[in-house]
Amino acid sequence: MSNPWLEYAMPGIRGLRPYEPGKPISELERELGISDIVKLASNENPLGPSPKAMAAAESVLAESALYPDGNAFALKRALAAYHGVEQDQITVGSGSDHILELVARVFLGPGRSSVVSRYAFAIYNIVSQAASSELRVAEANPVDHAMPYGHDLAAMRELVDESTRVVFIANPNNPTGTWVPRRELLAFLDGVSRNTVVLVDEAYFDFVHEPEYPNAAELLPDYPNLVVMRTFSKAFGLAGLRVGYALASRKLTDLINRVRLSFNPNSLAQAAAAAALDDREHLEETVAMTARERARLDAGLRELGLSTIPSVCNFVTADVGRPGRDIFQALLREGVIVRPLDGYGMPTHLRISVGLPEQNDRLLSAMKKVLAR
Ligand SMILES: *Cc1c(COP(=O)(O)O)cnc(C)c1O
């Protein structure tokens, strides 16, 4: 479709393709007229939100005529205590996607560059391109590596030069489920200029139990160019409310906050997030269930003859050995939504979120059926 407005758009926008989110259950219901659909496509928490978070959101619902606290005081106070940082080291946003956009708005633009790994989370590319900035993509680990398709930080380091203002590191990464160990992250941080922002996206932090996995928030005192990003969308189960945040040095936080539109996140989201942070029990149950079910899902997929990428997240990425989009379509007709990864340059892979035991069983039997065709 030719669009005459293209020539008037900013250069970066012309080649941009919108992010393809997981297919909503309601959309598939409309298309196929079926119910009882299982969605394992967006790495959401199948146990739902913390009951404490729901109660907190309800308690502020009646105040919805008032603007939210633009400084998110209560949420920032809770986060500051949780992480042992000062409140002026925190930026809150409507999802961590929003934080990525803020960082891009502050640091990226024409004549500047950002560095990502191939197969990294797609929003890094989108915010970089939308800022009309140059995007440099480092080759990922080879398929026979212990963490196939994962970030190769040494290769990323090679692409950093004076024009590079932001490096995006997803640890662990979505859609591969791979992670980088402490020693490699430190070598990277020590190897780049302190004038380049290194953004470490820890969206899946709570799911990881590897002894060598670094908590980047603890490195903040040593690296004034470090931005650590977390979200309430995954383990905390609040994807629909949209809350994410960044931790960084005071001076970096000052800049990121300058471009933030002041009333994000909204009041329900602020209240729910602060309460969710306080519900250790729900988080622990989520993490324990996910670890058990991830192992079972992974084993089940391997039994069907598929190879999987070792994952520390709440999803498993499998190579189905044929066009993943075909299998995705066939699974839709069985009422199961997964995520095809052709848009990531992984045309034979599917990303499958870890669901409840019965949901994973549904996926495994549907997969067995469609693979047999
Ligand atoms: C899901 C995800 C996020 C974004 O989550 P929000 O809902 O915008 O907070 C960020 N990074 C990675 C790697 C993710 O998978």
The ligand as an SDF file (V2000), in Angstrom:
LIG
                    3D

 15 15  0  0  0  0  0  0  0  0999 V2000
    7.7830   -8.2600   28.3090 C   0  0  0  0  0  0  0  0  0  0  0  0
    9.1040   -7.5920   28.2130 C   0  0  0  0  0  0  0  0  0  0  0  0
    9.2840   -6.2390   28.5150 C   0  0  0  0  0  0  0  0  0  0  0  0
    8.1760   -5.2370   28.5810 C   0  0  0  0  0  0  0  0  0  0  0  0
    7.2570   -5.3700   29.4430 O   0  0  0  0  0  0  0  0  0  0  0  0
    6.2500   -4.1970   29.8170 P   0  0  0  0  0  0  0  0  0  0  0  0
    4.9700   -4.9070   29.8690 O   0  0  0  0  0  0  0  0  0  0  0  0
    6.2950   -3.1120   28.8070 O   0  0  0  0  0  0  0  0  0  0  0  0
    6.7530   -3.7230   31.1370 O   0  0  0  0  0  0  0  0  0  0  0  0
   10.5360   -5.6920   28.4530 C   0  0  0  0  0  0  0  0  0  0  0  0
   11.5850   -6.4330   28.1310 N   0  0  0  0  0  0  0  0  0  0  0  0
   11.4850   -7.7260   27.8360 C   0  0  0  0  0  0  0  0  0  0  0  0
   12.7050   -8.4770   27.4830 C   0  0  0  0  0  0  0  0  0  0  0  0
   10.2380   -8.3470   27.8520 C   0  0  0  0  0  0  0  0  0  0  0  0
   10.1160   -9.6160   27.4830 O   0  0  0  0  0  0  0  0  0  0  0  0
  1  2  1  0
  2  3  1  0
  2 14  2  0
  3  4  1  0
  3 10  2  0
  4  5  1  0
  5  6  1  0
  6  7  2  0
  6  8  1  0
  6  9  1  0
 10 11  1  0
 11 12  2  0
 12 13  1  0
 12 14  1  0
 14 15  1  0
M  END
$$$$
